[in-house]
């Protein structure tokens, strides 16, 4: 159930904007759930209009929307889901095994250095938010996190209560790829840090 929220200040936007398609465009690149207010601000439209657009998209993706010819829409392999106070597109649960198999077996290209560094931070600091990873690496990690999620090496494990930020952790697939049984088998990295704390605020907890 979508609750009412105050309408944000509206910015310039084309009068002919197709709200539904505009929402789709944003959802396709969003890494985290987007609130109604954030979406309304981005589109320059009232919250009520955005709410209605989301409701139409949910029905459309779920195969419940009826077209001009009286036929219902086709149920998609993805869904628009409300999570942590916002909205985001997810693969439907029934297609998870297929997508996981595709990512692992059909798209086995090597990870970039940036992806390996980001994966290392998540492995040692999990659960950790994307913002915290970016702070440690001092670079934007949005695309890298998307890559690691698509490879099945990390997953969303919880939501930070104070900020609503998604917290990430590694998966069993990473253990398989590394040939270890537990994260406890990861090598200690504290001896490798120049001053024993650079980039980490709780060194004593590092493996």
N, C-alpha and C positions, 0 to 999 in steps of 0.2 A: 504494500500500500504506500503510495507516494504522498508525503505530507506537504502541506503548504509551506512556502518559504517566501520571504520578502522579495519583491522584484528588484533586481539590481539596476544601477544606472545604465541606460541603454547607449550603445555606441553606434556609429554609422554602419548601416547594413543595407544591401539592396532590397528594395521593396518587393521584388519578385523572388526573393530567396525561397527555395524549396527547403523548408525546415527539416524534413525527414532525411533528405539526401545530405544536407549539411551536417546533421547529427552523425550520420553514417561515416562521413569523411573524418570527423573528429575521433569517433570510436576506433577507426581503423589504425590510428597512430597512437592512441592513448595507452600508456603503460599501467596506469592506475585508474580505479573507479573515479568517474567524474560526477561531481554533485550537480544538482539542478541549477543552482546559482552560478556555478562556474560555466556550465554550458550556456545558460541564458546570457551571461556576460560575453562569452565568445561569439555568440550568434547575434547579439544585439536585439534580443527578443524577450518578451515577458516570460517569467517562469511558467505561467499557466500554459503558454503556447508550447514551450519546450516539453512540459509534462505530457501534453497531448501527443506530441510527436513521438516521444518515447513509448507511450502506450500503443501507438499505431505500429511502431517498429517491433515491439514485443509480440503483438498479434501476428504481424506479417511473418516474422522469423519462426514463430511457433505453428504456422500453418493454419491460423484461425481467421485471418483477414479475408474479407469477401470483396472480390473485384467487381467492376461494372457489369460483367457478364454473369454474375451470380456464383462464380466458382471461387473456392477458397484458395489461398496461397499455398505454396509448397513448403513443407516444414524443412527448415534449413539444417545444415550440419553444425551450425553455431547458434548461440542464443545470446540475448541481451539480458544480463543478470544484474540485480541490485545487490551490491556487496559493500560493506563498510560505509554506508551512507552515500554511495555513489553508484554509477552505472558503467558497465564495461562488457565488451563482447568476449565470450568464452566458447571454446569447442564444447559441444554437447558430450556429456559423460559417456554415452554409448560409442562415441567415435574416438575416445582417448587411446585405446589399444592400437587402433589403426594408425593414428597420427604418431604415436610414440614409435611404432615400428618403422614408419616412413622416415622419421627424423634420424633414427639410429642406423638403419640399414641402407636407405636409399640416398641419404644426404650426409655421408660420412666425412666431409671435408674437415681438415684440421682446424683447430681453434687458433685464432690470432693471439699474438702476445698480449694484447689488451684484454682479451677474453680470459686467458690463463691467469693474468694478474687479478682480474676481478673475481674469478672463481676461487682463487687462493684466499682472498680477503673474506669472501663469504664462508668458505670452509672453516677458517680459523675463528671468525667472529660471529657466526650464526647463533641465534637469528638476528639479522641485521637489515636495516632499511636501505633502499637504493640511495637515498640521500647521504646516509652514513658512509656507504661504499665510495660514493663520489667524493666525499670530504677526505677520506683516507687517500684515495688515488689522485685527488686534485684535478680530476677531469670529469666530463659528463659520461655517465655509464649507461644511459638509456638503451641505446642500440645493443650494447654488449649484454645487458641483462636479458633483453628480448632473445638474443641468440642462445644464451645459456638455458633459458626457459624452453625454447623450441627444441633444444637438444635433449631435454629431460635431465640435465645435470643439476639444476636447482628447481625449487618449487616454492610456492607461497605457503608459509607455515602458520602465520598468524597476523594480526593487525595490532599496531602500536596503539594502546588505549588513549594516550595523550594527544596524538596527532592524526591518527587514522591511517598512518603510513603502513604499507604492506611490508612485512618482514619476510626475508628469504632465508632458505636453508638448502643444504645439498641433499641429493637423493641417493638411494641405494645404487643407482646406475653409476654414480661417480665412484663408489667403493669398488664396483665391478671393474670399471675402467682402470682404476689404480691398482687393482689386485690386492686389496686389503679388506679386512673384515669389519673394521671399525675406524671411526675418525681418531680414536686414541692412538692409532698406529701412524698417524701423520708425524713427520719429523718435527722436532722442536725448532722454532725459528728465532727465539729470543737471542741466542748467541750470534745470530747473523745481523741483528739490528745495531747500528752504530752506537747509539747511546742507551740502548735498552728500552726505549720507549717511543721512538720516532714513528708516528703514524698510528700508534695504539695507545689507548688511555688506561688499559688494564692488562699490562703485560703479564702479571702473575697468573692470569687465566689462560694464557696462550699455551699451546702444546709445544 
